[in-house]
Each structure stands twice: as structure tokens, then as C-alpha cells.
Amino acid sequence: MTSLRQGSTREPGHTRFVRPRRGRLIGALLNGLLRLTVKWRHGLRIDIAALRDQLAKLDRQAPHRLLAGVQRQRVDCNGVNAHWLVPKTCRPKRVLLYLHGGAFVGYTADTYAGMVASWCKALDARALMVDYRLAPESPHPAALQDCFTAYQWLLDQGVKPQHIVLAGDSAGGNLALATLQHLKHAGLPLPCCAALLSPFLDFTLSGASALTNARRDPVFTHAFAIGIRGFYASAEQHSLPAVSPLFGDFHALPPLLLQVGSTEMLLDDAVRAAAKARAAGVTVQLEVWRHLPHVFQMVAALPQSREAARHICDFVRVHAGWSADC
């Protein structure tokens, strides 16, 4: 990890504060653009139709060129919609199960396909992108049930759990951790490792950064976080582990990688999850990226996103054993 040695510091407990030397100006411009075009629209009163229109506009700008050499194939996973991303050179036994973000209410399918396809190419793996049911039409536990069903479907197809990598961002990071805990409770074999990008793990918003980073976060406002959570789960459900997996059981989970921006309102969700995982004896790697926005990994033009992708792929190779020879 040469880039980490050159561009970051390592803190006790395997937390990495990543300060890449490249892309600082682009990152600052991105933050400013997000403040002007996204954050100012995020208040307590949320129009789901308008939010979905905004996401659709962003999706139409997705870098489709990243899908060169990658096939997209629709699939029904025991009643759950999904699609495969299959690079020409992939090894079919290697599967990345990806759970998208979108605040539980939206999905930018092409944008996510572009990001995850680049990982698939680097890992010689295929990815199953789960199109779980969205709130408010289908509130909790619909999305979690769909993710659980998709994982069971993979096992039914003969995919070995030791060759499944679970990943997700934001709302998908929530669902990834909740799925792990649900799988363990159900007695099913767990995937070999999981990567969580800017995960939204605490619906009670009890982390200090939900307030201290509210002004610094270039995407979200405290009012938006309060408003959006109600579409997915009722107030009575916010502290349940299935809704806020930060409060769930971390014992015997597979190795975890968490990446988060230092100015995010969700910073403490990742920090506290890493601490709980370590206390439970779980192998965990936490990366705090300086002055980068929520799920910055989706911005293909950002040098830091490409560096973060290398870290993700390196983590997967180590814990999945996906070397060039096997």
C-alpha cells in the first residue's frame, strides 16, 4: 500500500487517516459544487418524486465507458430483481454482492454499475447488483428481506460463501451490515469479507458528527437526515438493530473495511462500528479520507476515488484469497 505510506498516517487500532497528495483541488471543487447543487435542496420537507428526478438526472451523466467489456444481465433472485455485471475475463466463482445507496428511496443503477464494474475488472470477479424494494412504497423490512433473499439465492446457485464479498454504500452499507447480522442469526454461512462505504448505521443520529459535521458536510443537512429516515422506518423502529445495525451483534462477523469522509455527518457511524467490531474480535480496517464527501468513490474523475478503489480491491484480495493463481 505505497500510496497509504506516502499519503496517510496510521493510528492505533488499524484506523487510517488518508491524505492523498493528488486530487486535493478537484476534491475541493467537488465539495463546492455539491454544496451549490445538492446540499441547499436538502431540508426537512422531502419530496420523494423530486429527489428521484434529481437522482435520475445524475444517473444519465454516469460514465458508461467504464462498462466496456462488461455485460449486464438481468436476473430474478427468487423474486428479487437484480442484474449481473460480468467482465469478459471474470472467474465465475468470484462474486461481489453489491447493495446500493440512495437513502433507501432511490437507485442510480448506471452510476453504480460504472463504479462496481471497475472493481470487477480489477478483481476478475462478477457482481450481483440487488435492486431491492424502495421506501416509502416498501418500508422496513422489505429491503433487508430482499438482500437476505439475494444472498440465499447465491448459495442456492452453488456459489461458495468463501467466494462471496458483500459491499454497500450509505443505505446499502446499512443493509450490508444488517444482512451480515441477520445471516449469522439465521445460522447461514457468512461471506468472506465486507466493505462498507459511508454507511448510515444509526437511525437515532446519536453520533457526535451528526451535529458537529452538519455544517461541514457538503451533501447532507441535519434536517434531511431526520426527514429521510422516516420514509424507511418508524420512530419506534429507529433503535432496532435491523434498522440501526450499529446496535447489533458484531461477534463472529467476517473482516470489515469501512471508508468514510472526514467531514461527513455519518463519520461517527463508521468510527463507532469499527470500534464495536474490534471489541468483538473482528478484523476491521477503517479509512477516514480527509475532506471528501459522502460516497466520493462514485466520482470516477476523482483521483481519490481511484485510490480508494485500489484499497478496496487489495482488501478483498487479502481476505477472499483472490490472487491471480486461484
Residue pairs with C-beta under 8 A, 6 or more apart in sequence:
1 311
1 314
3 20
3 307
3 310
4 10
4 16
4 18
4 311
6 21
7 18
7 19
7 20
7 21
7 307
8 16
8 17
8 18
8 19
8 20
9 16
9 17
9 19
10 16
10 17
11 17
13 274
13 275
13 278
13 286
14 278
14 284
14 285
14 286
15 271
15 274
15 286
15 287
15 288
16 285
16 286
16 287
16 288
17 262
17 288
17 290
18 287
18 288
18 289
18 290
18 304
18 307
18 308
19 290
20 289
20 303
20 304
20 307
22 303
22 304
22 307
23 302
23 303
23 304
24 291
26 301
26 302
26 303
27 291
27 292
27 296
27 302
27 304
28 291
30 218
30 293
30 296
30 299
30 302
31 218
31 263
31 291
31 292
31 293
32 218
34 218
34 219
34 293
35 218
38 54
38 218
38 219
39 217
39 218
39 219
39 220
39 221
41 54
42 219
42 220
42 221
42 223
42 224
43 221
43 223
43 224
43 227
44 223
44 224
44 226
44 227
45 227
46 224
46 227
46 228
46 231
48 105
48 136
48 231
51 103
51 105
51 106
52 105
52 106
55 102
55 106
55 107
55 108
56 108
58 108
58 111
59 108
59 109
59 110
59 111
60 110
62 108
62 110
62 111
62 113
62 114
63 114
63 300
63 301
64 110
64 114
66 114
66 115
66 117
66 118
66 300
67 85
67 113
67 114
67 117
69 87
69 88
69 89
69 121
70 85
70 86
70 87
70 88
70 113
70 117
70 120
70 121
71 84
71 85
71 86
71 87
71 88
72 83
72 84
72 85
72 86
72 113
73 83
73 84
73 86
74 81
74 82
74 83
75 82
75 83
75 84
75 128
76 82
77 128
77 130
77 149
77 150
77 153
77 154
78 149
78 150
78 152
78 153
78 156
79 149
80 130
80 131
80 132
80 146
80 149
80 150
80 153
81 130
81 131
82 128
82 129
82 130
82 131
82 150
83 109
83 113
83 128
83 129
83 131
84 126
84 127
84 128
84 129
85 113
85 116
85 117
85 120
85 126
85 127
85 129
86 120
86 126
87 117
87 120
87 121
87 124
87 125
87 126
89 121
89 124
90 120
90 124
90 125
90 126
91 124
91 125
92 126
93 159
93 160
93 163
94 123
94 124
94 125
94 126
94 163
94 320
94 322
95 125
95 126
95 127
95 128
95 154
95 159
95 163
95 164
95 165
96 116
96 119
96 120
96 123
96 125
96 126
96 127
96 128
96 164
96 165
96 167
96 316
97 127
97 128
97 130
97 150
97 151
97 154
97 164
97 165
97 166
97 167
97 191
98 112
98 116
98 127
98 128
98 129
98 130
98 167
98 168
98 172
99 130
99 132
99 147
99 166
99 167
99 168
99 172
99 173
99 175
99 176
99 179
100 107
100 108
100 109
100 112
100 129
100 130
100 168
100 169
100 171
100 172
101 168
101 169
101 170
101 171
101 172
101 173
101 197
101 198
101 295
102 108
102 134
102 170
102 171
102 172
103 170
103 171
103 200
103 228
103 231
104 134
104 135
104 143
104 171
104 228
104 231
104 232
105 134
105 135
105 136
105 228
105 231
105 232
106 134
107 131
107 134
109 129
109 131
111 298
112 129
112 298
113 129
114 300
115 297
115 298
115 300
115 309
116 127
116 129
116 167
117 127
118 300
118 309
119 125
119 127
119 309
119 312
119 313
120 126
120 127
122 309
122 310
122 313
123 313
123 316
123 317
123 322
124 322
125 165
125 322
128 150
128 154
130 146
130 147
130 150
132 142
132 143
132 146
132 147
132 150
132 175
133 142
133 143
133 146
134 143
135 142
135 143
135 231
135 232
136 231
136 232
139 231
139 232
139 233
139 234
140 232
140 233
140 237
140 242
140 243
141 242
143 171
143 175
143 232
144 175
144 178
144 179
144 182
144 242
147 175
147 176
147 178
147 179
148 179
148 182
148 183
148 186
151 164
151 166
151 179
151 183
151 188
151 191
152 188
154 164
155 161
155 188
155 189
161 188
161 189
161 190
161 191
161 192
162 192
162 320
162 321
163 192
163 320
164 191
164 192
165 191
165 192
165 193
165 194
165 195
165 316
165 320
166 176
166 179
166 180
166 191
166 193
166 194
166 195
167 176
167 194
167 195
167 196
167 197
167 312
168 174
168 175
168 176
168 195
168 196
168 197
168 199
169 196
169 197
169 198
169 199
169 295
169 297
169 298
170 197
170 198
170 199
170 200
170 266
170 294
170 295
171 200
171 232
173 196
173 197
173 198
173 199
173 200
173 201
174 199
174 200
174 201
174 244
174 245
176 194
176 196
176 199
177 194
177 196
177 199
177 201
177 245
177 246
177 248
177 273
178 241
178 242
178 243
178 245
178 248
180 190
180 191
180 194
180 245
180 253
180 254
181 241
181 242
181 245
181 248
181 249
181 250
181 253
182 242
183 189
183 190
184 190
184 249
184 252
184 253
185 249
190 252
190 253
190 254
191 254
192 254
192 255
192 319
192 320
192 321
193 254
193 255
193 256
193 257
193 315
193 316
193 319
193 320
194 253
194 254
194 255
194 256
194 257
195 256
195 257
195 258
195 259
195 312
195 315
195 316
196 256
196 257
196 258
196 259
196 270
196 273
197 258
197 259
197 260
197 295
197 297
198 259
198 260
198 261
198 264
198 266
198 270
198 294
198 295
199 258
199 260
199 266
199 269
199 270
199 273
200 266
200 269
201 244
201 245
201 246
201 266
201 269
201 270
201 272
201 273
202 210
202 244
202 246
202 247
202 268
202 269
202 272
203 229
203 233
203 237
203 238
203 239
203 243
203 244
204 238
204 239
204 244
205 222
205 225
205 226
205 229
207 266
207 267
207 268
207 269
207 271
207 272
208 268
209 264
209 265
209 266
209 267
209 268
209 269
209 271
210 222
210 225
210 265
210 266
210 268
211 222
213 263
213 264
213 265
213 267
214 220
214 221
214 222
214 265
216 263
217 263
217 264
217 265
217 293
217 294
218 263
218 293
218 294
219 264
219 293
219 294
220 264
220 265
220 266
220 294
222 265
225 265
229 238
232 243
233 240
233 243
237 243
238 244
239 247
240 247
241 247
241 248
241 249
242 248
245 273
246 269
246 272
246 273
246 276
249 280
250 273
250 276
250 277
250 279
250 280
250 282
251 280
251 281
251 282
252 280
252 282
253 277
253 280
253 282
254 282
254 283
254 319
255 282
255 283
255 284
255 285
255 315
255 319
256 273
256 274
256 277
256 282
256 283
256 284
256 285
257 284
257 285
257 287
257 311
257 312
257 315
258 270
258 273
258 274
258 284
258 285
258 286
258 287
259 270
259 287
259 289
259 297
259 308
259 311
259 312
260 266
260 267
260 269
260 270
260 271
260 286
260 287
260 288
260 289
261 267
261 288
261 289
261 290
261 291
261 292
261 293
261 294
261 296
262 288
262 289
262 290
262 291
262 292
263 291
263 292
263 293
264 293
264 294
266 294
267 288
270 286
270 288
271 286
271 288
274 284
274 286
277 284
278 284
283 319
285 315
287 308
287 311
289 296
289 304
289 308
292 304
296 302
296 304
296 305
296 308
297 305
297 308
297 309
297 312
298 305
299 305
300 306
316 322
317 323
